[in-house]
């Protein structure tokens, strides 16, 4: 992944150190944050459905596709959880897990 994109994701994680941030990276290599609608934002993320739907409509109009999903882990451990691995396997969409100082790419396991 492009280093400026990783740096941007890590900056987003620094701005919200106590809860997971989330979003997508498009095939245009732009970062598209999506509101985390999870009940417990400290341990998981759930895309806000309306915002995600609107983003996908915008992507369709622009000819952009999802390159990968990103989310953060509060603290400094970017290791994927069991849920992260299962989601990537089920969806086939790679993930980038970021912390303020590190990151991991999770590909289809």
N, C-alpha and C positions, 0 to 999 in steps of 0.2 A: 504494500500500500504506500502511496505517496507520503513522504515525510511531512509536508505542510498540512495534509489532511489529519495525520496522527496528532500533530501539534495542536491543531484546532480542536480535536476531540478531547485532548488532555486539558486544554484550557477550559472547555465546557465542564469537564469533570471537576476542575478546581473551583469553579463558580458554584457548584452544588455538592460539596463534599459529604453531606450527610444522607443524600438520597441518590438513587440511580437516575441518570439521564438516559435518554434513548432517542433513536431516530434512524434515518437511513442515509446511505451514501448512494447517489445516483451514478449512472454510467457516465454522467458528465463530470464526475469526481467532485461534486458539490455536496456539502453536508446539509442535511435537512432535519433539523430537530423536530421531534414530535413530543407532545406533552405526555408525561408518564401518568397514567390514570390508575395505577395499582393502588390498592388500599394500603399496603405496606411498602412504601417506596424505598425503604432502607435495604430491602432484601430481594426485590424483584421489580420488573417493569412490565407494563401493559400499555400498548399504544392507545391513546385516545381515539376511539373509533371514528368519530366525525372528522377529526383532523387528519387521520391516516387516509380516510376515504377521499377527502379533498386533495390531499397530496397525490394520491394515485390518479385522480382525474387530471390534475395538472401535468403529471408525468405523461399521461396518454396524449394530451394535447401537444406537449413539447417533444415527444418521441424519446423520452428518458425512461430507463428501466432501473430496477433496484440492483445495484452492484453488491451491496451487503447491508446488514443491519448493524447498528452499534448500540452499546449500552455501557454504563460504567458500573464499577463495583466500589462502593465506599471503602476507604482504606487503601491499602497498597497491594492487594492480591488480585491480579487479573485472571487467575485460573478459572476456567469454566466450571460452573456447577453441573450437576446431573441434569437439571432442567435445561440449562444452556445447550448441553450436548444433545439432549433429546429433541429440542426445538430445531436445532440445525439439521439433525438427521431427518426429522419429519418434513421440514419445509424445503430442504435443499439449498437454503440461502445461507451463505457464510455470515459469520458475526465477527465483529471486532469488540473485544472487551477492553475498556480503558480504565486506568487509574490516573491520578495526576502525574505519575512518574513512569508508568509502564503500560504495556498493552499485550494482548494475545489475539491472534487470528484463529478462529475456530471454523474449520472447513467441514464439509459433510463427512461425518464420522462413520 
